[in-house]
Amino acid sequence: MAPYHPPTGGRAGKLRLDFNENTVGCSPKVIEFLKQQINAPALTIYPEYEAARNDLAQFFGVAENEMALTNGTDEAIQVLVNTYVDDGQEVLILKPSYAMYRFYSELAGAEVKEIAYRRPDLSFPLDELLEAITPGTRAVMIANPNNPTGTGTGIAGIRRILERADSAAVLIDEAYFEFCGVTALPLLGEYPNLFVSRTFSKVYGMAAMRLGCLFSQTANVAHLRKAQSPYSVNTLAALAARAAIRDTAYVERYVADVLAARDAIAAGLDRLGLKHFPSQANFVLFEAGERAIPIRDELRRRGVLVRDRSYEIDGCVRVTAGTPEQAERFLKELESIL
């Protein structure tokens, strides 16, 4: 296996448009709630999750036993693979996509098969994925919408995948749900092979907390919890999530800003003559050709961080859509460089 080395050093004080994080911070109500709840005795106790599970289950519209709290989406992926995939069994993922699907599948000794997003528009390869599913497929992992392409599929496509892969655990990773509005959560009761993950690292601005949720039918969640450390989610994360979901006005305002910034970035790239791909997430992927890495490096020198993706999509750079003001700064610096 090739180790995964996220380029996370030296980001403080810069405009962070490289990791699809919230670019303005979490709701102030999260910080206020943590200050109220945390004291020295509270930190001596192992985490207790009853209140968080109750609040989050109500918020997501599921039963408490249909949900597991996880240490970010990464642990959700790891627990799903550890529960349902044995050494040498087949896992299907799309390419390019979130690196942790391959990482945890390889760690478990699985045989990983990749289906490429369609060229030239990087649209979702539904027919190709359906054709690749066999009775031996044990897991299918899909980010919807996908990182780094920004493209996704609708509920009709998800239903076709679930019905075709009826012998596999099908994970629909909805890390960017708030920016597209497409969710498979209402399908939980219909499909016993469906798993849905959500994260607090994006719209909620809590990437440092490492908190996610993994949803499935009750029997599946009981199995998942067997394969999970009993205290993998820390107390601060569980508390913060309870406050974060209450401030719906904050999330709505931030999503509106992101969608406006995404449109502004797309329009600016058009003006600069740079091809970009349709995005349903909080980022835009664009083609810079041989200039991809020089553009990334020069933007970094100017205090603006973007992510080079040319190692998997030739000449491509990904930029996070934060606020309209942040988009304006990015475009101004990019135009100056070009």
N, C-alpha and C positions, 0 to 999 in steps of 0.2 A: 504493500500500500504506500501511496505517496502521502506524506503528512500534510494536513491542512494548516496553512499559515495565513490567517487573515491579516491584512496590512493595516493594523489598528494603531500603530505608534505615532506619536507626534501630532495628534488631531486637535488638541485643546487650543482654543482661541481662533480656530479657523472656521470658515463657513462649510459645514459638514453636509455635502451633497453626494456622499460616496457610499453610504451604507443603508439608505432608505429608512433612516431613523426619523422620528419626530424632530423637527429642526428648531423648535421654540421651547420645548420643555413640557413636562407633564402638567396636569391641572394643578393649580395652587391648592386645591382642596385635598390633594393627595399628601402634600407636604404638611399641611395643617393637621390632617388626621394622624399622620405618623407622629408628629410632635405631641399630640394628645395621648397617644397610646403607648409610646415607648418610654421605658424607664429602666433602671438597672435590674430590678427583679424580673421584669418581663423578658429580658435577654438571657436569663438563666434557665428558662423553661424550654423544653423541646416544643417545636411548632404544633399548634392545634388548629385544625382546619374546618371545624364544624361551621363556624359563622361564615367563613369565606365560601365554603361549598354551598351553603344555603343561599347566600346572596347571589352568587354567580349562576347557580342553577335557575333561580327565578329570572335573572336578567336574560339568560340565553334561552329560556323557555324549555328546559329539560328537567328531568328528575335528577336528584342528587346522585343516584346510583347509575346514571347514564353519563357521568363525567368524572374524569380524573384530572387533578391539578398536576402540572408537570413543570420541570425546571426549564422553561422555554420550550419552543417547538422542538428543539434538538432532542430533549429527553422524550418527547412524545414519539418521535420517529424511532428512537432507540428502543423504547419499551414495546412499541408495536412490532418491530423486527424481532426482538428477543422472544416475544410471545408466540409469534406465528410463523417464523421462518427458521428452518433448520439448515445445517451445513449442506451445501450443494444444491439447495432448492432455488427456484427461479424467481427473481424480482424484476419487474418492469418499471423503468423510469424514463422520463423524457430528456432530450438533450437539445440545448443546454438547459439546466435547471439547478435548483438548490443543491449545493455540493453534499450536504449531509445525507441525502437519500442514498447516494452511492457509498459514502463513508461508512454508515452504520450497516449497510447491507454487506459490504466487503468484510467488515469486522466480524460479522456473523458467519462468514464463509459462504454467502449466497452467490449464485451465478447471476450476475447483473446483465440485463439486456436493455439497450437504449434505443428509443425511437426518436428520430430527429424532428424538430419543428420544421414546418414546410417553408421552403424558399420560394420566392424571394421575400415574402412578407412576414415570415416567422409565425404563421397562423397555426392554430392547434391541430395536430395530426390525428384527428379522431379515427378516420378509417384505418390508418396505418396501425394505430394502437389496438383497435378492435381485432385486426387481423393477427397481431402478434400474441394476443392472449390465448393460452392453451389450458387444458385441464391441469397441467403441471405448474401453472403460475400460482405462486403462493402469496404474492403481494404486488400491488400496483400503487405507486406513489406519485401524486400529481399536485403541483402548486397551481391554484386557480384563483386569480390570474398568476401567471408564471413570472418568476425572477430568473434570468434578467430580461426576457423578451417583452414582458408586459401584456402578453396575449393570453386568452383563456377560452373556456368553452361554457356553454349554457347548461341549464338543468336537463334539457333533453339529451345532450351529449353525456352528461354524468349518468343518467339513467341507463343509457345504452352500455356504458362501461360496466356498471354494477351488474347488469343482467348478463353480460358476456362473461364477466370474471366472477361467477357465482361461487367458485371454489377458492377465491383469494380474498385477502384483506385489502380493501381499497381505501387508501388514505387520500382525502381531499384536504389539502393544506390551504386554509383561507387566511393567511397572514395579511393579505391586502383587501379583505372583504369590504371594509368601510369605504373604499375608493371605487368599488364596482357594483356592490349591492347584490351579487349572485352568491347564494349560499345553499349548501346541501343539507343543512341541519333539519329542515322539515321532512326530509326523507328517512330519518333514522328509524322510524317505526316500520317502514316498508322493507328495508334491506338489511338483513343481519350481517352482511359483509361490509357495511359502510362505517368508516371512521372519519371524523372531521376534526381538524385542529385549528385553534385560534391562538393568537399571541398578544401580549401586552407590550411588545417591543416596538411596534410601529405607531399606529395612531395615538395610543395612550402615552407614549413618551417614557416608557419604563424599561428600556433595553437593559439597563444596568441591573435591574431586579431579577431578570431571567425567570419570567413566569409565562406559562401557557396553559391551555386546556385541551384535553383530548376527549372527544365525545363518541359514544357508540351505544349499542343496546346493552341492557343491564348485564347479561351473561358475559358479554365481551369485556366490559369494564371490570368485572370481577376477576377475569383472567389477567387483564392488564395490570391490575394492582398487585397480583402475585409476583410479577416480574419487575416491580418498581421498589426502589428504596422507600421506606416508610416516611422519611423526613427529607426528601430531596428538594422540597420547596421551603424557603426560609420564611420566618415569621413576618419580616418586613414586607416581603412580596405579597403574602396572603392578605395582610392588612391594606397595603396600597391598592390592590385590585378592588377591594370593597369600596374604597373612596373613588377610584377612577370611574367605575361604571355608573356612579350616581351623578356625575357631572356630565350629563348628556349634552348640555349646551356648549361646553368646551369642545367636545368631540365634533359636534356639528359645525362650529365656527372653523375649527382647524381643517376639517375635510373640505369645506367650501374654499378656504384659502389654497389648499393643495390642488384642487381641481382647477381653480383659476390660474395657478402657477404652471400647472401641467399644460394648459392650453397656451399660455404665454410662451413657454419654452418651445412648444411645437411650432407656433407661429414664427418665433425668432429663428429657429433652425431653418424653416422654409425661406425666410428672408435671406439667410446666409448661404443658402444653396446646399444645405446638408441634409441628406436623406435620414429620416427617422421612422420608427415603427409605431403602429397604433398601440396605445397603452391604456389598460384598465386599472393600473396600479398607481403608486405615488412616485413614479420615476418615468424617464423617457430614455430609450436606447437609440443612439444615433450613430451613423457611419462617419468616421473621420479618415478612413484609409490609412496610409502610411504615417499620417500625422497624429494618430491616436495617442501614442505614448508621449510624444513631445507636447501635445496639447495638455494632457493630464499633468505632466511635470511642470509646465509653465503656469497652469492654473494654480497648482499647489504653491508655487513660488509666490504667487499673488494672494495666497490665503484662501483659495477656493478649492475644495476637495471634490473630485469626481472619481469614478471607478473605471479603469481600463478593463474591457472584456474581450480584447482582441485575441487573448489566448484561447478563446473558445468560439468567438464569432469574429472573423477577420475584420480588423479595422474599426471595431465598435467601442463606444464609450457609453457608460450609463450615468445619468445625472438624476439625483433625487429632486422631486418637486416639493419645495417647502412652501414659503409664502410668496406672493407676487413680488415683494421687494427683493427677496433673495433670488428669485428667477431673473429679475431685472439686472441684478449685479452680475450673476453668472453670464448672461447674454452680453452684457457690456464688456466684460473681460474677454470672453470668447471672441467677440468681434474685433477687439483690439489685437488679439493674438493672430487672428487670421489675416 
